[in-house]
Amino acid sequence: QVQLVESGGGLVQPGGSLRLSCTASGSIFRLSTMGWYRQAPGKERELVATITSGGSTLYADSVKGRFTISRDNAKNTAYLQMNSLKVEDTAVYYCNAAPRATMAWGQGTQVTVSS
């Protein structure tokens, strides 16, 4: 069973930046397409960015041009660099396999964008 641990969230002003990290146990991470998901209060969880094992990326329109997903397979870690943050980016952010979240969910990391 793969365990996922997200970190790097926090409180940031609009226009600010944060870098999230997701570390996975188990070698299957290196073979998996990974994604960053987010869930805002009262809303369904949504997939915002994906990266294949080879490094190809896809983004939701809402974050395209502002967020960058990357990974370091040697460290079993995926990253989400978030720039030009908006109030509507406020959510709990999770990583998991993508596009189907087949791994057990981690605890997530809270991102709050507020002035």
KATA-V501354 format. One record per residue. N is the residue number from 1. D_FIRST is the distance of its C-alpha to the first C-alpha in Angstrom with 2 decimals. Layout:
n = <N & N>
d_first = <D_FIRST & D_FIRST>
This chain:
n = <1 & 2 & 3 & 4 & 5 & 6 & 7 & 8 & 9 & 10 & 11 & 12 & 13 & 14 & 15 & 16 & 17 & 18 & 19 & 20 & 21 & 22 & 23 & 24 & 25 & 26 & 27 & 28 & 29 & 30 & 31 & 32 & 33 & 34 & 35 & 36 & 37 & 38 & 39 & 40 & 41 & 42 & 43 & 44 & 45 & 46 & 47 & 48 & 49 & 50 & 51 & 52 & 53 & 54 & 55 & 56 & 57 & 58 & 59 & 60 & 61 & 62 & 63 & 64 & 65 & 66 & 67 & 68 & 69 & 70 & 71 & 72 & 73 & 74 & 75 & 76 & 77 & 78 & 79 & 80 & 81 & 82 & 83 & 84 & 85 & 86 & 87 & 88 & 89 & 90 & 91 & 92 & 93 & 94 & 95 & 96 & 97 & 98 & 99 & 100 & 101 & 102 & 103 & 104 & 105 & 106 & 107 & 108 & 109 & 110 & 111 & 112 & 113 & 114 & 115>
d_first = <0.00 & 3.80 & 6.39 & 9.77 & 13.09 & 16.29 & 19.74 & 23.34 & 24.64 & 28.00 & 31.44 & 33.44 & 36.75 & 37.24 & 37.52 & 35.28 & 32.15 & 28.68 & 25.88 & 22.30 & 19.41 & 15.68 & 13.70 & 10.18 & 8.31 & 7.85 & 10.72 & 9.79 & 11.16 & 14.51 & 14.72 & 13.79 & 16.43 & 15.59 & 17.54 & 18.91 & 19.57 & 21.92 & 23.15 & 26.68 & 28.19 & 29.17 & 27.62 & 24.73 & 21.84 & 22.93 & 21.65 & 23.94 & 22.94 & 20.92 & 20.78 & 20.10 & 18.90 & 22.64 & 23.56 & 25.19 & 25.15 & 26.02 & 27.06 & 28.09 & 31.84 & 31.66 & 30.21 & 31.60 & 33.72 & 32.41 & 28.68 & 27.24 & 23.65 & 22.82 & 20.14 & 20.12 & 17.83 & 18.97 & 17.64 & 14.42 & 16.24 & 17.71 & 20.91 & 23.14 & 26.79 & 28.66 & 32.46 & 35.30 & 33.27 & 34.73 & 34.75 & 32.93 & 29.90 & 29.27 & 25.82 & 22.39 & 20.50 & 16.80 & 14.92 & 12.50 & 12.73 & 16.29 & 18.37 & 15.84 & 13.17 & 10.27 & 7.52 & 7.51 & 10.84 & 11.88 & 15.25 & 17.26 & 20.49 & 23.92 & 26.54 & 30.04 & 32.96 & 36.23 & 39.69>
